[in-house]
């Protein structure tokens, strides 16, 4: 599957957005305030965003939950319905642009759109390309028992199981190794 630079950036953004959600009631929100949203927008180079407010923060948190539902969808039809709702509500308006030193690419959000609509449109379309290509199963959650972070499996054979092989994957491999050694020893 060919993934354009824009789609890859949107995928990274949506994964990071979903992963800002608290994993349970005791965990902190990764977007606790407008300053954190501003930092998220800056870090992900989200363009055409004006001054952010509490309303923007609330709207982004709402679409974050809707994106999380896409990653949780077990069937392509369910994911497609969720994505359709996201991009339709955002007033998706595809247009070519070459701003800020980037080559020609497509923005799916309408000029002057809110940051939530911007994310819903661009990130929603990036996820839509996976559903269209029959690759919805690549939108995953980490299989580590104590981690449910979202990720996009871009491995050649669709075999990635953990959000990060250096942390979750390695921790589970070490635990399995120790369990085998303990069983062999006694």
ABEGO torsion letter per residue (X at the ends): XBBBAAAAAAAAAAAAAAAABBABAABBBABABAAAAAAAAAAAGBBGBBBBBAAAAAAAAAAAAAAAAAAABABAAAAAAAAAAAAAAAGBBBBBBBBGGBBBBBBABBBGBBAAAAAAAAAAAAAAAAAAAGAAAABBBBABAABABBBBBABAAGABABABAABAAAAAAAAAAAAAAAAAAX
